[in-house]
């Protein structure tokens, strides 16, 4: 099967798996926005922030290091050693972080929930983070071996368990944020055993000590980058909580969550793109031919999703969002646009990842994170949660620019700037028109017209011709 067909197939399948996982956010938005008040939803999002922080520290970059060494390694036994070493590490680090959370639960609760009386929330978040980390490392086996069907089945099972758990604990038993966390923990516990059993063939013993050390040394810069990315992605919630209160943070988070529909499409591509990015980069000429065409198609596809989400957002919000959170709709504009620039950064930054220059990644993300914090501090007092949204967009524009300037130094690629600029212009025009048009028929016509424009500008046929040359 050609590279093109495999990439499209895997993008669709991984997309289905990620959509199933992230679909929890959409399926449960009506439940959360109708059972939680904005302040409670704000607390929940801050607890999610703590969970994510713990997962980054627990991973310590071993997920990306494992991906890199496993894909590039040809000996099967060595591959097993890399996977087993990563699994041992995350189990150990997760246990340590859960214990530290238990010891520091009161001050952590003050920071993330506003009250030490809610310390049980940070403890539950730590347990959830530990289980999620182990599951994520284990699921990498399916991605690294290009088994997207197994990945989808696992995520589908998890989605069903979480939805059922939330229905019972949040809707029926009215346990609030505690119920949400308990539902996640229960789903992780039920899925972890069968998942580990299914990847048992990839676990080996003994594991040379230098295996874990090698992955940690490669992964530390990635962890630093992940922490900077975390600040870039979630600091706005914390700053809103500190500067405007939990209610503003909660309302903003709902709009951000709906904007995540575009992120689903991007994440599906990113999951599938990883192995192919390394394969295509082996030869500079192949990368120079293929990367620009992939970029155009990716940005045009995200543009289609972005215009559609903004254009039909009145109907979407009426269906999914409770009345206390409807004011979050304008957040869609800057946040969905930020996803487009994040996707550009992914392609532009390939030179750093494929040429082992990952040390630059945390530096770039840290600069953008600092800019994000400063812009939030400046804009939130004046514009509230919309200030946080515009700060997010500005930060990702900077990430894309820096990734291009630095990444292109290590793997020079000539990108079609006139077409890319035209695609970005079409996206912003489509978003603006979709926001202000009122009649549904007019909005449907707009979406169809912008889709035709994006397809023409993406020049997908040329990508098809190029990738036909890359067989196997």
C-alpha positions in Angstrom: 0.0 0.0 0.0 1.3 3.5 -0.9 2.4 5.9 1.8 -0.5 8.2 0.8 -3.1 5.5 1.3 -1.6 4.3 4.5 -1.4 7.8 5.9 -5.0 8.5 4.9 -6.2 5.2 6.3 -4.4 5.6 9.6 -5.5 9.2 9.9 -9.1 8.1 9.6 -8.7 5.2 12.0 -6.6 7.1 14.6 -9.1 10.0 14.1 -11.9 7.7 14.9 -10.0 6.5 18.0 -9.2 10.0 19.1 -12.7 11.3 18.3 -14.1 8.5 20.5 -11.9 9.6 23.3 -12.4 13.3 22.9 -16.1 12.7 22.1 -16.5 12.3 25.9 -16.0 16.0 26.1 -18.8 16.7 23.7 -21.2 14.0 24.9 -20.8 15.1 28.5 -20.9 18.9 27.9 -24.8 18.9 28.1 -24.6 16.9 31.3 -21.9 19.1 32.9 -23.4 22.4 31.9 -26.8 21.4 33.2 -25.7 19.9 36.5 -22.7 22.1 37.4 -22.8 25.9 37.8 -20.0 27.9 36.1 -18.0 28.0 39.4 -18.0 24.2 39.7 -17.1 23.7 36.1 -14.2 26.1 36.6 -13.0 24.0 39.6 -13.3 20.9 37.5 -11.1 22.5 34.7 -8.5 23.5 37.3 -8.4 20.0 38.6 -8.0 18.7 35.0 -5.0 21.1 34.8 -3.4 19.4 37.8 -4.1 16.0 36.3 -2.3 17.1 33.1 0.7 18.5 35.0 1.1 15.2 36.9 0.9 13.2 33.6 3.7 15.3 32.1 5.9 14.7 35.1 5.0 11.0 35.1 5.8 10.6 31.4 9.1 12.5 31.7 9.2 12.5 27.9 9.4 8.7 27.7 6.4 8.5 25.5 8.1 10.5 22.7 11.4 8.9 23.4 9.8 5.4 23.1 8.2 6.4 19.9 11.5 7.6 18.4 13.6 4.6 19.5 11.0 1.9 18.8 10.2 3.1 15.3 13.9 3.6 14.3 15.0 0.2 15.9 15.0 -2.9 13.6 15.7 -5.6 16.2 12.5 -6.9 17.8 14.0 -7.8 21.2 15.5 -4.3 21.5 12.1 -2.9 20.7 10.5 -4.9 23.5 13.2 -3.6 25.9 12.4 0.0 25.0 8.7 -0.6 25.6 9.1 -2.5 28.9 11.6 0.1 30.2 9.1 2.9 29.5 6.3 1.0 31.2 8.4 0.4 34.3 9.4 4.0 34.5 5.8 5.4 34.2 4.5 3.0 36.8 7.2 4.0 39.2 6.9 7.8 38.6 3.1 7.6 38.8 3.3 6.0 42.2 5.7 8.6 43.5 3.5 11.5 42.3 0.4 10.0 43.9 2.2 9.7 47.2 3.4 13.3 47.0 -0.1 14.5 46.2 -1.4 12.8 49.3 1.2 14.5 51.4 0.6 17.9 49.9 -3.1 17.6 49.4 -4.2 20.6 51.4 -2.0 23.3 49.8 -2.7 21.8 46.4 -6.4 21.9 47.0 -6.2 25.6 48.0 -4.4 26.4 44.7 -6.5 24.3 42.3 -10.0 24.3 44.0 -9.9 27.4 46.2 -10.4 25.4 49.4 -8.5 22.8 51.4 -11.8 21.2 52.2 -11.8 19.8 48.7 -8.5 18.0 49.0 -10.1 14.8 47.9 -10.4 16.2 44.4 -6.6 16.6 44.0 -6.1 13.1 45.4 -8.5 11.6 42.9 -6.9 13.6 40.2 -3.5 12.2 41.0 -4.8 8.6 40.9 -6.5 9.3 37.6 -3.3 10.8 36.2 -1.3 7.8 37.2 -3.7 5.3 35.6 -4.0 7.5 32.4 -0.2 7.7 32.0 0.2 3.9 32.2 -2.6 3.4 29.6 -1.2 6.0 27.3 2.3 4.4 27.2 0.6 1.0 26.7 -1.5 2.3 23.8 1.7 3.4 22.1 2.3 -0.2 21.1 -0.7 0.0 18.7 0.5 3.2 17.2 4.1 2.2 16.8 3.1 -1.1 15.2 0.5 0.7 13.0 -2.5 -1.2 14.5 -5.1 1.6 14.6 -8.0 -0.9 14.9 -6.8 -2.1 18.3 -6.4 1.6 19.3 -9.9 2.4 18.3 -11.4 -0.6 20.1 -9.6 0.3 23.3 -10.8 3.9 23.1 -14.3 2.9 22.3 -14.5 0.7 25.3 -13.1 3.5 27.5 -15.6 6.0 26.1 -18.5 3.7 26.9 -17.3 3.1 30.5 -16.7 6.8 31.2 -20.1 7.9 29.8 -21.9 5.2 31.9 -19.9 6.2 35.0 -20.7 9.9 34.6 -24.4 9.1 34.0 -24.5 7.1 37.2 -22.2 9.2 39.5 -22.9 12.8 38.2 -26.4 12.7 36.8 -28.1 10.1 39.0 -26.1 10.4 42.3 -25.3 14.1 41.8 -21.7 13.7 43.0 -20.4 16.7 41.0 -16.7 17.0 40.3 -15.9 14.0 42.5 -18.3 11.9 40.4 -16.5 13.0 37.2 -13.1 12.0 38.6 -14.4 8.7 40.0 -16.0 7.8 36.7 -12.6 8.3 35.0 -10.8 6.2 37.6 -13.3 3.3 37.3 -13.0 3.3 33.5 -9.2 3.2 33.7 -9.1 0.4 36.3 -11.5 -1.7 34.2 -9.6 -1.2 31.0 -6.0 -1.4 32.2 -5.9 -5.1 33.0 -7.1 -6.4 29.6 -5.0 -3.8 27.9 -1.8 -4.9 29.6 -2.7 -8.5 28.8 -3.1 -7.7 25.1 0.4 -6.2 24.9 2.0 -8.9 27.0 4.0 -10.2 24.0 5.9 -6.8 23.9 7.0 -7.1 27.6 10.4 -8.6 28.2 12.8 -9.1 31.0 15.5 -8.2 31.9 15.7 -4.6 30.7 19.3 -3.1 30.5 19.5 -0.1 32.7 20.9 2.1 29.9 17.6 1.6 28.0 15.6 3.7 30.5 18.5 6.2 30.9 18.7 6.7 27.2 15.0 7.4 26.9 15.0 9.7 29.9 18.0 11.7 28.5 16.2 12.1 25.1 12.9 12.7 26.8 13.9 15.4 29.3 13.9 18.2 26.7 10.5 16.9 25.5 9.2 17.0 29.0 10.4 20.6 29.3 8.6 21.3 26.0 5.5 19.5 27.3 5.5 21.6 30.5 5.8 24.8 28.4 3.1 23.5 26.1 0.9 22.9 29.2 1.5 26.5 30.3 0.7 27.7 26.8 -2.5 25.6 26.7 -3.9 25.8 30.2 -2.3 28.8 32.0 -5.3 30.9 30.8 -7.6 28.9 33.0 -5.5 29.4 36.1 -5.0 33.1 35.3 -8.8 33.5 34.8 -9.4 31.8 38.1 -7.0 34.1 39.9 -7.9 37.4 38.1 -11.6 36.9 37.3 -12.8 34.0 39.4 -13.9 30.3 38.8 -17.0 31.4 37.0 -15.1 33.1 34.2 -12.7 30.2 34.0 -15.7 27.8 33.7 -17.5 29.7 31.0 -14.3 30.1 29.0 -13.5 26.4 29.3 -16.8 25.4 27.8 -16.2 27.5 24.7 -12.6 26.1 24.5 -14.0 22.6 24.8 -16.4 23.1 21.9 -13.5 24.6 19.8 -11.8 21.2 20.5 -13.9 19.8 17.6 -11.3 21.2 15.3 -8.5 19.9 17.5 -9.9 16.4 17.0 -9.2 16.6 13.3 -5.7 17.9 13.9 -4.9 15.4 16.6 -6.0 12.5 14.3 -3.5 13.7 11.7 -0.8 14.2 14.3 -1.2 10.7 15.6 -0.9 9.1 12.1 1.8 11.6 10.9 4.4 10.6 13.5 5.9 7.5 11.9 5.6 8.9 8.3 7.3 12.2 9.4 10.4 10.2 10.3 10.2 7.9 7.2 9.8 10.7 4.7 12.6 12.7 6.4 15.3 10.1 5.7 15.8 11.6 2.3 15.9 15.4 2.1 14.5 15.6 -1.4 11.5 13.4 -0.5 10.8 15.6 2.6 11.2 18.8 0.5 8.7 17.5 -2.1 6.1 16.1 0.3 6.0 18.3 3.4 4.7 21.4 1.6 1.9 19.5 0.0 0.9 17.8 3.2 0.9 21.2 4.9 -1.5 22.7 2.4 -4.0 19.8 2.6 -3.8 19.8 6.4 -4.5 23.5 6.8 -7.3 23.5 4.2 -8.9 20.6 6.0 -8.7 22.3 9.3 -10.0 25.5 7.7 -13.1 23.6 6.5 -13.7 22.4 10.1 -13.0 25.8 11.6 -15.4 27.7 9.2 -18.1 25.1 9.7 -17.8 25.2 13.5 -18.0 29.0 13.7 -20.7 29.2 11.0 -23.1 26.7 12.7 -22.1 27.6 16.2 -25.6 29.0 17.1 -27.2 25.6 16.5 -24.3 23.7 18.1 -24.5 25.7 21.3 -28.2 25.4 21.6 -27.9 21.6 21.5 -24.8 21.1 23.6 -24.5 24.0 26.1 -26.6 24.9 29.1 -27.9 28.5 29.2 -25.4 29.6 31.9 -22.6 29.0 29.4 -23.9 30.3 26.1 -21.8 33.5 26.4 -18.7 31.4 25.7 -19.5 31.2 22.0 -17.2 34.0 20.8 -14.2 32.0 22.2 -14.5 29.7 19.1 -13.0 32.3 16.8 -9.5 32.8 18.4 -9.2 29.2 19.7 -10.0 27.4 16.5 -7.7 29.8 14.6 -5.0 28.9 17.1 -5.4 25.2 16.1 -4.6 26.1 12.5 -1.3 27.7 13.5 -0.5 24.8 15.8 -0.8 22.5 12.9 1.5 24.7 10.8 4.0 24.5 13.7 3.9 20.7 13.6 5.0 20.6 10.0 7.5 23.4 10.3 9.1 21.9 13.3 9.8 18.5 11.8 13.4 19.4 11.1 14.0 19.6 14.9 12.4 16.3 15.7 13.8 14.3 12.7 17.3 15.7 13.0 17.6 15.2 16.8 17.5 18.9 17.6 14.7 18.5 20.1 16.6 20.8 22.6 15.2 23.8 20.7 11.6 22.7 21.1 11.2 23.6 24.8 13.0 26.9 24.2 10.5 27.8 21.5 7.5 26.7 23.5 8.8 28.5 26.7 9.1 31.8 24.8 5.5 31.4 23.6 4.3 30.4 27.0 5.9 33.5 28.6 4.2 35.7 25.9 1.0 33.9 26.6 1.1 34.6 30.3 2.0 38.3 29.7 -0.8 38.7 27.2 -3.3 37.1 29.5 -2.2 39.4 32.4 -2.7 42.4 30.1 -5.9 41.4 28.3 -8.0 39.5 31.0 -8.7 42.6 33.2 -10.0 44.5 30.1 -11.6 41.8 28.0 -12.3 38.9 30.4 -12.2 35.4 29.0 -12.0 36.7 25.4 -8.7 38.3 26.3 -7.5 34.8 27.2 -8.7 33.5 23.8 -6.8 36.2 21.8 -3.7 35.6 23.9 -3.9 31.9 22.9 -4.1 32.8 19.2 -1.1 35.2 19.4 1.0 32.6 21.2 0.4 29.9 18.6 1.2 32.3 15.8 4.6 32.8 17.5 5.1 29.0 17.8 4.5 28.5 14.1 6.9 31.3 13.2 9.7 30.2 15.5 9.3 26.5 14.4 9.7 27.6 10.8 12.7 29.8 11.4 14.5 27.2 13.4 13.2 23.9 12.0 13.9 24.9 8.5 17.5 25.5 9.4 18.1 21.8 10.0 15.9 20.4 7.2 15.4 23.1 4.5 12.0 22.9 2.8 10.6 25.5 0.4 7.0 26.1 1.4 4.4 27.6 -1.1 3.8 30.8 0.8 1.4 32.4 -1.7 -1.0 29.4 -1.6 -0.6 29.0 2.2 -1.4 32.7 2.6 -4.4 32.4 0.4 -5.7 29.5 2.4 -5.3 31.4 5.7 -7.1 34.4 4.1 -10.0 32.2 3.0 -10.3 30.7 6.4 -10.5 34.1 8.2 -12.9 35.5 5.6 -15.1 32.4 6.0 -15.1 32.6 9.8 -16.0 36.3 9.7 -18.8 35.8 7.2 -20.1 32.7 9.0 -20.2 34.6 12.3 -22.3 37.6 11.0 -24.6 35.8 8.6 -28.0 35.0 10.2 -30.1 33.0 7.7 -29.3 29.3 7.8 -29.5 28.9 4.0 -27.0 31.6 3.5 -24.6 30.0 6.0 -24.9 26.6 4.2 -24.1 28.3 0.8 -21.1 30.0 2.5 -19.8 26.7 3.8 -20.1 25.0 0.4 -18.4 27.9 -1.4 -15.5 28.1 1.1 -15.1 24.3 0.8 -14.6 24.6 -3.0 -12.1 27.5 -2.5 -10.1 25.5 0.0 -10.0 22.4 -2.1 -8.7 24.4 -5.1 -6.1 26.2 -3.0 -4.9 23.0 -1.3 -4.0 21.4 -4.7 -4.6 17.9 -3.3 -4.0 16.3 -6.7 -0.3 17.2 -6.6 0.0 15.6 -3.2 -1.5 12.4 -4.6 1.0 12.4 -7.4 4.0 13.0 -5.1 3.1 10.3 -2.5 2.5 7.7 -5.2 6.3 7.6 -5.6 6.8 6.6 -1.9 5.7 3.0 -1.8 5.5 0.8 1.3 
